[in-house]
Amino acid sequence: MSVESLFGKARTMLAPMAGYTDFAFRSICRNYGVGLTVTEMISAKALVMGNELSRRMLFRDKADSPCFCQIFGHEPQVMADSVRLPEVQAYEGVDINMGCPVRKIVSNGDGSALLEDPRLAGQCIRAVKDAIGNKPLSVKFRLGVSDSSGAVDFAKMCRDSGADMITVHFRTRRQMYSGTADFRLLEQIAHMGLPIFANGDVVSRQQYLQLTERGAYGVAVGRGALGRPYVFSEIAGTSYCTDIFETIQTHAHMLLQVYGDRVVANEMKKHVSAYLKGMRGAKQCVVAVNGAHSTEQILQLCARYFDEYPQLRRVEG
Ligand SMILES: Cc1cc2nc3c(=O)[nH]c(=O)nc-3n(C[C@H](O)[C@H](O)[C@H](O)COP(=O)(O)O)c2cc1C
């Protein structure tokens, strides 16, 4: 299956975000026309070893399609075995994480540690590609460890090892999430011939148009989508009308179908502070939500907030 056949008009991707891009949030973004979603990063090794928590992260809503499963690891055989699991095969494609800068991940040789070992990175890509057959494989990486001098070669290595597309976060590992994304190498990386999703600080249609004009196939949006799933409609240039309180309720109720109340309450605390970010008078509500003990309590606090500010429930564009 070609990458092109996955996308209609919307060449947008919800960038994978651990702790945020759960199946429910992905489905919500779907309502606003996102082109492709990606799971949170999941350890290939944990999947192969049958870890229950990791397996649970594979749960998906069928309507959320196309969706790629993102794995991380550094052992080609283990990574190949993980994508042969039927629950992973059920996804429309696989994405390999080669960008995560978190110390615990890097010190294990995973995530952006692979930027320092392109040979091993290539072996991982090849092994996963051989295991998934004609399903698309993407690789997500950063510009480099402390500078971007190896970025173009890394993209070439991805292509030569069998990747079908790449998502590049235009920051280095050292930058973590600070500063701004630097897209200067976009044209050169795009020139390697793989469809490239440009990632880093994208929040508007104007940025989407500029980046695609410069050779990006599409854009991946991370933090800009948190609490603002309608950003995908904005980027696509389509109108939308959303009720934030209903969205919060839907999000929580979907999660409750799969997870216990305590887990859902903890997840929803993060999401609610994103949904209410920047809203008038929301600070007090967010503080109360963070101290809540159940999902029901969180929803009641949100209901109270929107009773006080009914005009803030609706967001249109
Ligand atoms: C809370 C959080 C969790 C993230 N988790 C992942 C992850 O699991 N896998 C991954 O490849 N990138 C992850 N990222 C990086 C994002 O996918 C994205 O590359 C980065 O946030 C830059 O894009 P943005 O400026 O649009 O947010 C994460 C970022 C954030 C903020």
The ligand as a Tripos MOL2 file, in Angstrom:
@<TRIPOS>MOLECULE
LIG
   31    33     1     0     0
SMALL
NO_CHARGES

@<TRIPOS>ATOM
      1 C1          4.0430   15.0820   25.9920 C.3       1 LIG1
      2 C2          4.7470   14.6490   24.7370 C.ar      1 LIG1
      3 C3          4.8850   13.3060   24.4570 C.ar      1 LIG1
      4 C4          5.5370   12.8920   23.2920 C.ar      1 LIG1
      5 N1          5.6210   11.5590   23.0140 N.ar      1 LIG1
      6 C5          6.1490   11.1500   21.8370 C.ar      1 LIG1
      7 C6          6.1210    9.7810   21.4620 C.ar      1 LIG1
      8 O1          5.5760    8.9220   22.1690 O.2       1 LIG1
      9 N2          6.6930    9.4360   20.2720 N.ar      1 LIG1
     10 C7          7.2730   10.3720   19.4470 C.ar      1 LIG1
     11 O2          7.7820   10.0080   18.3900 O.2       1 LIG1
     12 N3          7.3020   11.6720   19.7750 N.ar      1 LIG1
     13 C8          6.7320   12.0770   20.9250 C.ar      1 LIG1
     14 N4          6.6930   13.4150   21.2330 N.ar      1 LIG1
     15 C9          7.1790   14.3970   20.2460 C.3       1 LIG1
     16 C10         6.0470   14.8920   19.3280 C.3       1 LIG1
     17 O3          5.5680   13.8340   18.5190 O.3       1 LIG1
     18 C11         6.5470   16.0070   18.4050 C.3       1 LIG1
     19 O4          7.6110   15.5220   17.6420 O.3       1 LIG1
     20 C12         7.0180   17.2340   19.1770 C.3       1 LIG1
     21 O5          6.1270   17.5640   20.2240 O.3       1 LIG1
     22 C13         7.1850   18.4420   18.2500 C.3       1 LIG1
     23 O6          5.9770   18.7400   17.6100 O.3       1 LIG1
     24 P1          5.0130   19.9520   18.1260 P.3       1 LIG1
     25 O7          5.8560   21.1900   18.1860 O.co2     1 LIG1
     26 O8          3.9220   20.0060   17.0920 O.co2     1 LIG1
     27 O9          4.5350   19.5560   19.4880 O.co2     1 LIG1
     28 C14         6.0650   13.8470   22.3910 C.ar      1 LIG1
     29 C15         5.9200   15.2010   22.6820 C.ar      1 LIG1
     30 C16         5.2600   15.6170   23.8120 C.ar      1 LIG1
     31 C17         5.1020   17.0870   24.0820 C.3       1 LIG1
@<TRIPOS>BOND
     1     1     2 1
     2     2     3 ar
     3     2    30 ar
     4     3     4 ar
     5     4     5 ar
     6     4    28 ar
     7     5     6 ar
     8     6     7 ar
     9     6    13 1
    10     7     8 2
    11     7     9 ar
    12     9    10 ar
    13    10    11 2
    14    10    12 ar
    15    12    13 ar
    16    13    14 ar
    17    14    15 1
    18    14    28 ar
    19    15    16 1
    20    16    17 1
    21    16    18 1
    22    18    19 1
    23    18    20 1
    24    20    21 1
    25    20    22 1
    26    22    23 1
    27    23    24 1
    28    24    25 2
    29    24    26 1
    30    24    27 1
    31    28    29 ar
    32    29    30 ar
    33    30    31 1
@<TRIPOS>SUBSTRUCTURE
     1 LIG1         1 GROUP 0 **** ****
